[in-house]
Amino acid sequence: PEDGRALVAAVLRWLRQLDVSEPFARRVDNVPGYDAVVADPIDLGLIARKLASGGYAAAGAAGFAADCRKVHANAAMFCDGSPAPDDAIVYRMAQVLRASFEHEWATKLAAAGAADATA
């Protein structure tokens, strides 16, 4: 419902303002080998567009959370074992983004549950 949409929109806004979110703000382009390794690319911009167009209506908040986690999974898949120093940095940023997401997500869900319990 609308409350769930507001919750995911708030979490997405919060994620996008984090410094570590910059590499994940838009589609990965011009990175040799990325498309060969990552079959299902996702980024925070695509998540925002999907949310705005009602793309999470069927999957709900769980679909949103899965896509947020896939941002990290894709970075891990691509960066794992890469000899490029920049890939190690991006992977670390993805780890921080994932941990930040999990914390904020749990906090928002707990707050929403508490609000439901008092309603």
A tleap script that builds the chain and sets N, CA, C and O, in Angstrom:
source leaprc.protein.ff14SB
mol = sequence {
  NPRO GLU ASP GLY ARG ALA LEU VAL ALA ALA
  VAL LEU ARG TRP LEU ARG GLN LEU ASP VAL
  SER GLU PRO PHE ALA ARG ARG VAL ASP ASN
  VAL PRO GLY TYR ASP ALA VAL VAL ALA ASP
  PRO ILE ASP LEU GLY LEU ILE ALA ARG LYS
  LEU ALA SER GLY GLY TYR ALA ALA ALA GLY
  ALA ALA GLY PHE ALA ALA ASP CYS ARG LYS
  VAL HIE ALA ASN ALA ALA MET PHE CYS ASP
  GLY SER PRO ALA PRO ASP ASP ALA ILE VAL
  TYR ARG MET ALA GLN VAL LEU ARG ALA SER
  PHE GLU HIE GLU TRP ALA THR LYS LEU ALA
  ALA ALA GLY ALA ALA ASP ALA THR CALA
}
set mol.1.N position { 0.813 -1.208 0.000 }
set mol.1.CA position { 0.000 0.000 0.000 }
set mol.1.C position { 0.850 1.262 0.000 }
set mol.1.O position { 2.074 1.209 -0.119 }
set mol.2.N position { 0.189 2.368 0.132 }
set mol.2.CA position { 0.874 3.660 0.051 }
set mol.2.C position { 1.908 3.852 1.151 }
set mol.2.O position { 2.965 4.433 0.909 }
set mol.3.N position { 1.614 3.366 2.371 }
set mol.3.CA position { 2.583 3.485 3.462 }
set mol.3.C position { 3.868 2.741 3.144 }
set mol.3.O position { 4.961 3.222 3.442 }
set mol.4.N position { 3.735 1.551 2.532 }
set mol.4.CA position { 4.910 0.781 2.133 }
set mol.4.C position { 5.711 1.503 1.080 }
set mol.4.O position { 6.941 1.484 1.106 }
set mol.5.N position { 5.029 2.135 0.162 }
set mol.5.CA position { 5.708 2.905 -0.881 }
set mol.5.C position { 6.465 4.091 -0.279 }
set mol.5.O position { 7.579 4.404 -0.700 }
set mol.6.N position { 5.860 4.738 0.697 }
set mol.6.CA position { 6.524 5.858 1.367 }
set mol.6.C position { 7.761 5.379 2.124 }
set mol.6.O position { 8.786 6.060 2.152 }
set mol.7.N position { 7.654 4.207 2.734 }
set mol.7.CA position { 8.785 3.647 3.467 }
set mol.7.C position { 9.955 3.363 2.513 }
set mol.7.O position { 11.087 3.760 2.789 }
set mol.8.N position { 9.686 2.680 1.398 }
set mol.8.CA position { 10.781 2.356 0.480 }
set mol.8.C position { 11.340 3.622 -0.170 }
set mol.8.O position { 12.544 3.716 -0.408 }
set mol.9.N position { 10.477 4.591 -0.456 }
set mol.9.CA position { 10.954 5.852 -1.025 }
set mol.9.C position { 11.878 6.576 -0.050 }
set mol.9.O position { 12.889 7.149 -0.456 }
set mol.10.N position { 11.533 6.549 1.228 }
set mol.10.CA position { 12.374 7.196 2.250 }
set mol.10.C position { 13.726 6.503 2.359 }
set mol.10.O position { 14.758 7.165 2.468 }
set mol.11.N position { 13.725 5.181 2.330 }
set mol.11.CA position { 14.989 4.436 2.410 }
set mol.11.C position { 15.831 4.707 1.170 }
set mol.11.O position { 17.042 4.899 1.275 }
set mol.12.N position { 15.210 4.724 0.011 }
set mol.12.CA position { 15.954 4.981 -1.224 }
set mol.12.C position { 16.552 6.390 -1.227 }
set mol.12.O position { 17.708 6.572 -1.612 }
set mol.13.N position { 15.776 7.381 -0.802 }
set mol.13.CA position { 16.303 8.753 -0.705 }
set mol.13.C position { 17.510 8.795 0.223 }
set mol.13.O position { 18.524 9.422 -0.083 }
set mol.14.N position { 17.388 8.128 1.342 }
set mol.14.CA position { 18.476 8.096 2.328 }
set mol.14.C position { 19.718 7.433 1.737 }
set mol.14.O position { 20.828 7.940 1.898 }
set mol.15.N position { 19.534 6.306 1.057 }
set mol.15.CA position { 20.675 5.617 0.438 }
set mol.15.C position { 21.372 6.492 -0.596 }
set mol.15.O position { 22.600 6.559 -0.640 }
set mol.16.N position { 20.577 7.161 -1.428 }
set mol.16.CA position { 21.146 7.934 -2.532 }
set mol.16.C position { 21.938 9.146 -2.063 }
set mol.16.O position { 22.751 9.668 -2.825 }
set mol.17.N position { 21.730 9.610 -0.839 }
set mol.17.CA position { 22.476 10.761 -0.342 }
set mol.17.C position { 23.798 10.357 0.300 }
set mol.17.O position { 24.618 11.222 0.609 }
set mol.18.N position { 24.021 9.067 0.508 }
set mol.18.CA position { 25.279 8.600 1.102 }
set mol.18.C position { 26.431 8.764 0.103 }
set mol.18.O position { 26.266 8.526 -1.094 }
set mol.19.N position { 27.579 9.167 0.604 }
set mol.19.CA position { 28.755 9.319 -0.267 }
set mol.19.C position { 29.107 8.029 -0.995 }
set mol.19.O position { 29.517 8.063 -2.156 }
set mol.20.N position { 28.951 6.895 -0.326 }
set mol.20.CA position { 29.325 5.620 -0.934 }
set mol.20.C position { 28.369 5.172 -2.033 }
set mol.20.O position { 28.646 4.188 -2.720 }
set mol.21.N position { 27.265 5.862 -2.214 }
set mol.21.CA position { 26.288 5.444 -3.221 }
set mol.21.C position { 26.650 5.899 -4.633 }
set mol.21.O position { 26.074 5.405 -5.602 }
set mol.22.N position { 27.583 6.822 -4.765 }
set mol.22.CA position { 27.885 7.419 -6.074 }
set mol.22.C position { 28.188 6.387 -7.165 }
set mol.22.O position { 27.644 6.520 -8.262 }
set mol.23.N position { 29.015 5.374 -6.933 }
set mol.23.CA position { 29.284 4.423 -8.020 }
set mol.23.C position { 28.059 3.602 -8.429 }
set mol.23.O position { 28.064 2.967 -9.484 }
set mol.24.N position { 27.031 3.612 -7.616 }
set mol.24.CA position { 25.848 2.789 -7.858 }
set mol.24.C position { 24.627 3.627 -8.250 }
set mol.24.O position { 23.504 3.125 -8.284 }
set mol.25.N position { 24.861 4.893 -8.542 }
set mol.25.CA position { 23.769 5.824 -8.843 }
set mol.25.C position { 23.170 5.587 -10.224 }
set mol.25.O position { 21.996 5.876 -10.452 }
set mol.26.N position { 23.962 5.069 -11.130 }
set mol.26.CA position { 23.497 4.873 -12.509 }
set mol.26.C position { 24.099 3.603 -13.076 }
set mol.26.O position { 24.975 2.986 -12.469 }
set mol.27.N position { 23.626 3.232 -14.225 }
set mol.27.CA position { 24.072 2.014 -14.903 }
set mol.27.C position { 25.584 2.028 -15.117 }
set mol.27.O position { 26.171 3.072 -15.402 }
set mol.28.N position { 26.200 0.866 -14.978 }
set mol.28.CA position { 27.631 0.726 -15.242 }
set mol.28.C position { 27.829 0.673 -16.752 }
set mol.28.O position { 27.329 -0.230 -17.422 }
set mol.29.N position { 28.555 1.639 -17.272 }
set mol.29.CA position { 28.866 1.690 -18.702 }
set mol.29.C position { 30.366 1.783 -18.891 }
set mol.29.O position { 31.083 2.291 -18.029 }
set mol.30.N position { 30.825 1.295 -20.006 }
set mol.30.CA position { 32.233 1.415 -20.393 }
set mol.30.C position { 33.194 0.801 -19.394 }
set mol.30.O position { 34.300 1.307 -19.198 }
set mol.31.N position { 32.780 -0.281 -18.764 }
set mol.31.CA position { 33.669 -1.034 -17.884 }
set mol.31.C position { 33.877 -2.390 -18.547 }
set mol.31.O position { 32.967 -3.219 -18.586 }
set mol.32.N position { 35.077 -2.606 -19.064 }
set mol.32.CA position { 35.332 -3.858 -19.792 }
set mol.32.C position { 34.995 -5.099 -18.970 }
set mol.32.O position { 35.428 -5.243 -17.827 }
set mol.33.N position { 34.221 -5.982 -19.572 }
set mol.33.CA position { 33.875 -7.250 -18.946 }
set mol.33.C position { 32.668 -7.227 -18.029 }
set mol.33.O position { 32.195 -8.286 -17.617 }
set mol.34.N position { 32.156 -6.049 -17.696 }
set mol.34.CA position { 31.053 -5.980 -16.732 }
set mol.34.C position { 29.827 -6.741 -17.226 }
set mol.34.O position { 29.258 -7.552 -16.495 }
set mol.35.N position { 29.425 -6.483 -18.458 }
set mol.35.CA position { 28.219 -7.130 -18.984 }
set mol.35.C position { 28.382 -8.641 -19.116 }
set mol.35.O position { 27.399 -9.379 -19.053 }
set mol.36.N position { 29.605 -9.098 -19.297 }
set mol.36.CA position { 29.852 -10.541 -19.389 }
set mol.36.C position { 29.727 -11.219 -18.025 }
set mol.36.O position { 29.368 -12.394 -17.947 }
set mol.37.N position { 30.017 -10.493 -16.964 }
set mol.37.CA position { 29.987 -11.057 -15.611 }
set mol.37.C position { 28.628 -10.858 -14.950 }
set mol.37.O position { 28.122 -11.761 -14.284 }
set mol.38.N position { 28.040 -9.685 -15.129 }
set mol.38.CA position { 26.790 -9.328 -14.445 }
set mol.38.C position { 25.633 -9.429 -15.443 }
set mol.38.O position { 25.476 -8.588 -16.327 }
set mol.39.N position { 24.834 -10.476 -15.276 }
set mol.39.CA position { 23.746 -10.740 -16.214 }
set mol.39.C position { 22.514 -9.877 -15.970 }
set mol.39.O position { 21.748 -9.614 -16.896 }
set mol.40.N position { 22.319 -9.438 -14.734 }
set mol.40.CA position { 21.113 -8.691 -14.372 }
set mol.40.C position { 21.501 -7.399 -13.651 }
set mol.40.O position { 21.349 -7.294 -12.434 }
set mol.41.N position { 22.004 -6.416 -14.405 }
set mol.41.CA position { 22.476 -5.187 -13.756 }
set mol.41.C position { 21.337 -4.396 -13.108 }
set mol.41.O position { 20.202 -4.391 -13.585 }
set mol.42.N position { 21.679 -3.738 -12.020 }
set mol.42.CA position { 20.724 -2.880 -11.302 }
set mol.42.C position { 21.524 -1.756 -10.658 }
set mol.42.O position { 22.683 -1.946 -10.292 }
set mol.43.N position { 20.918 -0.609 -10.523 }
set mol.43.CA position { 21.555 0.540 -9.877 }
set mol.43.C position { 20.477 1.324 -9.151 }
set mol.43.O position { 19.286 1.066 -9.324 }
set mol.44.N position { 20.894 2.274 -8.346 }
set mol.44.CA position { 19.928 3.035 -7.548 }
set mol.44.C position { 19.010 3.890 -8.413 }
set mol.44.O position { 17.853 4.113 -8.058 }
set mol.45.N position { 19.518 4.367 -9.542 }
set mol.45.CA position { 18.677 5.131 -10.467 }
set mol.45.C position { 17.578 4.268 -11.059 }
set mol.45.O position { 16.430 4.701 -11.161 }
set mol.46.N position { 17.925 3.047 -11.450 }
set mol.46.CA position { 16.924 2.123 -11.992 }
set mol.46.C position { 15.898 1.757 -10.919 }
set mol.46.O position { 14.704 1.654 -11.203 }
set mol.47.N position { 16.367 1.561 -9.691 }
set mol.47.CA position { 15.443 1.278 -8.595 }
set mol.47.C position { 14.479 2.449 -8.407 }
set mol.47.O position { 13.283 2.240 -8.200 }
set mol.48.N position { 14.987 3.667 -8.476 }
set mol.48.CA position { 14.135 4.857 -8.326 }
set mol.48.C position { 13.102 4.931 -9.451 }
set mol.48.O position { 11.931 5.220 -9.207 }
set mol.49.N position { 13.538 4.670 -10.676 }
set mol.49.CA position { 12.599 4.695 -11.810 }
set mol.49.C position { 11.547 3.591 -11.675 }
set mol.49.O position { 10.372 3.801 -11.974 }
set mol.50.N position { 11.982 2.427 -11.227 }
set mol.50.CA position { 11.057 1.309 -11.037 }
set mol.50.C position { 10.027 1.663 -9.964 }
set mol.50.O position { 8.839 1.386 -10.124 }
set mol.51.N position { 10.484 2.273 -8.877 }
set mol.51.CA position { 9.571 2.686 -7.805 }
set mol.51.C position { 8.581 3.729 -8.323 }
set mol.51.O position { 7.383 3.631 -8.058 }
set mol.52.N position { 9.071 4.716 -9.051 }
set mol.52.CA position { 8.220 5.800 -9.558 }
set mol.52.C position { 7.163 5.292 -10.539 }
set mol.52.O position { 6.065 5.843 -10.614 }
set mol.53.N position { 7.495 4.247 -11.284 }
set mol.53.CA position { 6.561 3.732 -12.296 }
set mol.53.C position { 5.666 2.612 -11.766 }
set mol.53.O position { 4.918 2.000 -12.528 }
set mol.54.N position { 5.743 2.345 -10.463 }
set mol.54.CA position { 4.900 1.308 -9.884 }
set mol.54.C position { 5.452 -0.092 -10.072 }
set mol.54.O position { 4.723 -1.072 -9.913 }
set mol.55.N position { 6.714 -0.199 -10.403 }
set mol.55.CA position { 7.325 -1.493 -10.679 }
set mol.55.C position { 7.437 -2.428 -9.487 }
set mol.55.O position { 7.709 -3.617 -9.655 }
set mol.56.N position { 7.229 -1.904 -8.280 }
set mol.56.CA position { 7.272 -2.759 -7.090 }
set mol.56.C position { 5.868 -3.073 -6.575 }
set mol.56.O position { 5.718 -3.601 -5.473 }
set mol.57.N position { 4.851 -2.756 -7.356 }
set mol.57.CA position { 3.478 -2.983 -6.906 }
set mol.57.C position { 3.226 -4.453 -6.600 }
set mol.57.O position { 2.586 -4.775 -5.599 }
set mol.58.N position { 3.719 -5.339 -7.442 }
set mol.58.CA position { 3.490 -6.774 -7.231 }
set mol.58.C position { 4.434 -7.348 -6.176 }
set mol.58.O position { 4.002 -8.088 -5.291 }
set mol.59.N position { 5.712 -7.010 -6.268 }
set mol.59.CA position { 6.717 -7.584 -5.360 }
set mol.59.C position { 6.756 -6.865 -4.017 }
set mol.59.O position { 7.221 -7.427 -3.025 }
set mol.60.N position { 6.274 -5.630 -3.979 }
set mol.60.CA position { 6.216 -4.876 -2.745 }
set mol.60.C position { 7.582 -4.531 -2.178 }
set mol.60.O position { 8.581 -4.475 -2.895 }
set mol.61.N position { 7.598 -4.304 -0.880 }
set mol.61.CA position { 8.821 -3.900 -0.204 }
set mol.61.C position { 9.897 -4.977 -0.300 }
set mol.61.O position { 11.087 -4.664 -0.336 }
set mol.62.N position { 9.489 -6.234 -0.340 }
set mol.62.CA position { 10.468 -7.323 -0.453 }
set mol.62.C position { 11.205 -7.252 -1.788 }
set mol.62.O position { 12.404 -7.527 -1.847 }
set mol.63.N position { 10.507 -6.888 -2.850 }
set mol.63.CA position { 11.146 -6.736 -4.164 }
set mol.63.C position { 12.128 -5.581 -4.174 }
set mol.63.O position { 13.209 -5.670 -4.756 }
set mol.64.N position { 11.736 -4.492 -3.521 }
set mol.64.CA position { 12.629 -3.341 -3.394 }
set mol.64.C position { 13.893 -3.731 -2.640 }
set mol.64.O position { 15.001 -3.422 -3.080 }
set mol.65.N position { 13.732 -4.409 -1.506 }
set mol.65.CA position { 14.877 -4.824 -0.698 }
set mol.65.C position { 15.775 -5.772 -1.492 }
set mol.65.O position { 17.000 -5.676 -1.418 }
set mol.66.N position { 15.171 -6.680 -2.247 }
set mol.66.CA position { 15.961 -7.617 -3.056 }
set mol.66.C position { 16.790 -6.867 -4.095 }
set mol.66.O position { 17.947 -7.215 -4.332 }
set mol.67.N position { 16.214 -5.849 -4.712 }
set mol.67.CA position { 16.962 -5.063 -5.702 }
set mol.67.C position { 18.098 -4.288 -5.044 }
set mol.67.O position { 19.191 -4.199 -5.602 }
set mol.68.N position { 17.849 -3.730 -3.866 }
set mol.68.CA position { 18.918 -3.023 -3.149 }
set mol.68.C position { 20.065 -3.977 -2.822 }
set mol.68.O position { 21.237 -3.619 -2.939 }
set mol.69.N position { 19.720 -5.169 -2.418 }
set mol.69.CA position { 20.757 -6.168 -2.109 }
set mol.69.C position { 21.475 -6.630 -3.367 }
set mol.69.O position { 22.652 -6.987 -3.321 }
set mol.70.N position { 20.767 -6.624 -4.492 }
set mol.70.CA position { 21.392 -7.036 -5.756 }
set mol.70.C position { 22.458 -6.034 -6.210 }
set mol.70.O position { 23.410 -6.421 -6.887 }
set mol.71.N position { 22.316 -4.767 -5.852 }
set mol.71.CA position { 23.357 -3.776 -6.162 }
set mol.71.C position { 24.681 -4.256 -5.571 }
set mol.71.O position { 25.710 -4.251 -6.247 }
set mol.72.N position { 24.645 -4.672 -4.304 }
set mol.72.CA position { 25.841 -5.184 -3.632 }
set mol.72.C position { 26.297 -6.500 -4.267 }
set mol.72.O position { 27.485 -6.685 -4.530 }
set mol.73.N position { 25.367 -7.399 -4.508 }
set mol.73.CA position { 25.719 -8.715 -5.066 }
set mol.73.C position { 26.405 -8.572 -6.425 }
set mol.73.O position { 27.372 -9.277 -6.712 }
set mol.74.N position { 25.905 -7.663 -7.256 }
set mol.74.CA position { 26.519 -7.453 -8.566 }
set mol.74.C position { 27.935 -6.895 -8.431 }
set mol.74.O position { 28.843 -7.315 -9.149 }
set mol.75.N position { 28.121 -5.956 -7.515 }
set mol.75.CA position { 29.461 -5.402 -7.291 }
set mol.75.C position { 30.399 -6.492 -6.797 }
set mol.75.O position { 31.543 -6.579 -7.242 }
set mol.76.N position { 29.923 -7.318 -5.886 }
set mol.76.CA position { 30.746 -8.412 -5.359 }
set mol.76.C position { 31.103 -9.390 -6.469 }
set mol.76.O position { 32.246 -9.835 -6.566 }
set mol.77.N position { 30.127 -9.723 -7.305 }
set mol.77.CA position { 30.360 -10.657 -8.394 }
set mol.77.C position { 31.426 -10.136 -9.354 }
set mol.77.O position { 32.315 -10.879 -9.772 }
set mol.78.N position { 31.330 -8.854 -9.697 }
set mol.78.CA position { 32.269 -8.282 -10.655 }
set mol.78.C position { 33.649 -8.054 -10.045 }
set mol.78.O position { 34.668 -8.325 -10.680 }
set mol.79.N position { 33.674 -7.560 -8.829 }
set mol.79.CA position { 34.943 -7.153 -8.210 }
set mol.79.C position { 35.715 -8.311 -7.588 }
set mol.79.O position { 36.923 -8.206 -7.379 }
set mol.80.N position { 35.037 -9.407 -7.293 }
set mol.80.CA position { 35.695 -10.533 -6.633 }
set mol.80.C position { 36.877 -11.035 -7.460 }
set mol.80.O position { 36.711 -11.467 -8.601 }
set mol.81.N position { 38.041 -10.974 -6.884 }
set mol.81.CA position { 39.238 -11.468 -7.546 }
set mol.81.C position { 39.826 -10.541 -8.594 }
set mol.81.O position { 40.811 -10.890 -9.245 }
set mol.82.N position { 39.242 -9.375 -8.765 }
set mol.82.CA position { 39.766 -8.438 -9.751 }
set mol.82.C position { 41.099 -7.869 -9.274 }
set mol.82.O position { 41.240 -7.511 -8.104 }
set mol.83.N position { 42.074 -7.786 -10.172 }
set mol.83.CA position { 43.359 -7.211 -9.774 }
set mol.83.C position { 43.362 -5.676 -9.771 }
set mol.83.O position { 44.327 -5.062 -9.315 }
set mol.84.N position { 42.297 -5.062 -10.273 }
set mol.84.CA position { 42.249 -3.603 -10.379 }
set mol.84.C position { 41.999 -2.975 -9.013 }
set mol.84.O position { 41.008 -3.307 -8.362 }
set mol.85.N position { 42.876 -2.075 -8.561 }
set mol.85.CA position { 42.689 -1.433 -7.250 }
set mol.85.C position { 41.351 -0.701 -7.135 }
set mol.85.O position { 40.737 -0.700 -6.068 }
set mol.86.N position { 40.898 -0.082 -8.221 }
set mol.86.CA position { 39.621 0.630 -8.180 }
set mol.86.C position { 38.461 -0.319 -7.880 }
set mol.86.O position { 37.498 0.069 -7.219 }
set mol.87.N position { 38.548 -1.557 -8.362 }
set mol.87.CA position { 37.485 -2.523 -8.096 }
set mol.87.C position { 37.409 -2.861 -6.613 }
set mol.87.O position { 36.320 -3.069 -6.077 }
set mol.88.N position { 38.557 -2.917 -5.951 }
set mol.88.CA position { 38.559 -3.180 -4.508 }
set mol.88.C position { 37.885 -2.034 -3.760 }
set mol.88.O position { 37.162 -2.260 -2.790 }
set mol.89.N position { 38.119 -0.827 -4.206 }
set mol.89.CA position { 37.489 0.343 -3.581 }
set mol.89.C position { 35.982 0.308 -3.792 }
set mol.89.O position { 35.213 0.533 -2.858 }
set mol.90.N position { 35.566 0.027 -5.016 }
set mol.90.CA position { 34.130 -0.036 -5.325 }
set mol.90.C position { 33.472 -1.153 -4.528 }
set mol.90.O position { 32.357 -0.994 -4.029 }
set mol.91.N position { 34.161 -2.283 -4.408 }
set mol.91.CA position { 33.594 -3.375 -3.629 }
set mol.91.C position { 33.416 -2.977 -2.166 }
set mol.91.O position { 32.392 -3.286 -1.557 }
set mol.92.N position { 34.401 -2.298 -1.608 }
set mol.92.CA position { 34.293 -1.843 -0.214 }
set mol.92.C position { 33.138 -0.851 -0.066 }
set mol.92.O position { 32.411 -0.884 0.927 }
set mol.93.N position { 32.974 0.021 -1.044 }
set mol.93.CA position { 31.855 0.966 -1.014 }
set mol.93.C position { 30.526 0.211 -1.067 }
set mol.93.O position { 29.562 0.587 -0.400 }
set mol.94.N position { 30.484 -0.852 -1.863 }
set mol.94.CA position { 29.269 -1.671 -1.951 }
set mol.94.C position { 28.969 -2.342 -0.617 }
set mol.94.O position { 27.809 -2.456 -0.221 }
set mol.95.N position { 30.020 -2.789 0.080 }
set mol.95.CA position { 29.825 -3.397 1.397 }
set mol.95.C position { 29.240 -2.384 2.385 }
set mol.95.O position { 28.328 -2.706 3.147 }
set mol.96.N position { 29.766 -1.173 2.365 }
set mol.96.CA position { 29.264 -0.125 3.261 }
set mol.96.C position { 27.821 0.226 2.897 }
set mol.96.O position { 26.979 0.405 3.777 }
set mol.97.N position { 27.542 0.322 1.596 }
set mol.97.CA position { 26.185 0.619 1.148 }
set mol.97.C position { 25.220 -0.473 1.619 }
set mol.97.O position { 24.130 -0.173 2.105 }
set mol.98.N position { 25.620 -1.726 1.476 }
set mol.98.CA position { 24.758 -2.846 1.890 }
set mol.98.C position { 24.514 -2.810 3.399 }
set mol.98.O position { 23.375 -2.954 3.846 }
set mol.99.N position { 25.568 -2.622 4.179 }
set mol.99.CA position { 25.414 -2.562 5.634 }
set mol.99.C position { 24.533 -1.383 6.042 }
set mol.99.O position { 23.702 -1.496 6.942 }
set mol.100.N position { 24.727 -0.257 5.369 }
set mol.100.CA position { 23.916 0.929 5.652 }
set mol.100.C position { 22.454 0.661 5.315 }
set mol.100.O position { 21.554 1.012 6.078 }
set mol.101.N position { 22.228 0.031 4.157 }
set mol.101.CA position { 20.870 -0.312 3.760 }
set mol.101.C position { 20.219 -1.225 4.798 }
set mol.101.O position { 19.101 -0.968 5.244 }
set mol.102.N position { 20.921 -2.289 5.179 }
set mol.102.CA position { 20.339 -3.264 6.117 }
set mol.102.C position { 19.969 -2.593 7.435 }
set mol.102.O position { 18.916 -2.879 8.005 }
set mol.103.N position { 20.828 -1.706 7.917 }
set mol.103.CA position { 20.541 -1.008 9.174 }
set mol.103.C position { 19.319 -0.088 9.028 }
set mol.103.O position { 18.402 -0.125 9.849 }
set mol.104.N position { 19.321 0.725 7.985 }
set mol.104.CA position { 18.207 1.664 7.785 }
set mol.104.C position { 16.905 0.916 7.520 }
set mol.104.O position { 15.847 1.299 8.019 }
set mol.105.N position { 16.990 -0.145 6.739 }
set mol.105.CA position { 15.808 -0.950 6.407 }
set mol.105.C position { 15.204 -1.549 7.679 }
set mol.105.O position { 13.996 -1.460 7.902 }
set mol.106.N position { 16.045 -2.153 8.502 }
set mol.106.CA position { 15.564 -2.748 9.751 }
set mol.106.C position { 14.966 -1.685 10.668 }
set mol.106.O position { 13.941 -1.919 11.309 }
set mol.107.N position { 15.605 -0.521 10.731 }
set mol.107.CA position { 15.109 0.568 11.571 }
set mol.107.C position { 13.742 1.043 11.092 }
set mol.107.O position { 12.823 1.216 11.892 }
set mol.108.N position { 13.613 1.252 9.785 }
set mol.108.CA position { 12.326 1.727 9.231 }
set mol.108.C position { 11.230 0.672 9.398 }
set mol.108.O position { 10.095 1.007 9.734 }
set mol.109.N position { 11.563 -0.596 9.165 }
set mol.109.CA position { 10.566 -1.645 9.320 }
set mol.109.C position { 10.113 -1.765 10.777 }
set mol.109.O position { 8.928 -1.949 11.054 }
set mol.110.N position { 11.064 -1.659 11.696 }
set mol.110.CA position { 10.712 -1.722 13.120 }
set mol.110.C position { 9.820 -0.544 13.501 }
set mol.110.O position { 8.842 -0.712 14.230 }
set mol.111.N position { 10.154 0.639 13.012 }
set mol.111.CA position { 9.347 1.823 13.308 }
set mol.111.C position { 7.956 1.687 12.717 }
set mol.111.O position { 6.970 2.056 13.355 }
set mol.112.N position { 7.867 1.161 11.504 }
set mol.112.CA position { 6.561 0.967 10.858 }
set mol.112.C position { 5.738 -0.069 11.626 }
set mol.112.O position { 4.526 0.084 11.785 }
set mol.113.N position { 6.403 -1.115 12.095 }
set mol.113.CA position { 5.711 -2.135 12.896 }
set mol.113.C position { 5.209 -1.578 14.205 }
set mol.113.O position { 4.109 -1.909 14.648 }
set mol.114.N position { 6.010 -0.731 14.828 }
set mol.114.CA position { 5.621 -0.096 16.091 }
set mol.114.C position { 4.443 0.837 15.861 }
set mol.114.O position { 3.529 0.912 16.682 }
set mol.115.N position { 4.471 1.559 14.723 }
set mol.115.CA position { 3.360 2.463 14.410 }
set mol.115.C position { 2.084 1.669 14.158 }
set mol.115.O position { 1.002 2.083 14.576 }
set mol.116.N position { 2.206 0.520 13.471 }
set mol.116.CA position { 1.040 -0.329 13.231 }
set mol.116.C position { 0.466 -0.872 14.541 }
set mol.116.O position { -0.748 -0.989 14.703 }
set mol.117.N position { 1.359 -1.196 15.459 }
set mol.117.CA position { 0.923 -1.773 16.733 }
set mol.117.C position { 0.158 -0.767 17.586 }
set mol.117.O position { -0.691 -1.152 18.390 }
set mol.118.N position { 0.457 0.530 17.413 }
set mol.118.CA position { -0.215 1.551 18.216 }
set mol.118.C position { -1.459 2.103 17.529 }
set mol.118.O position { -2.213 2.870 18.128 }
set mol.119.N position { -1.673 1.721 16.292 }
set mol.119.CA position { -2.816 2.252 15.538 }
set mol.119.C position { -4.112 1.556 15.914 }
set mol.119.O position { -5.168 1.883 15.372 }
savepdb mol mol.pdb
quit
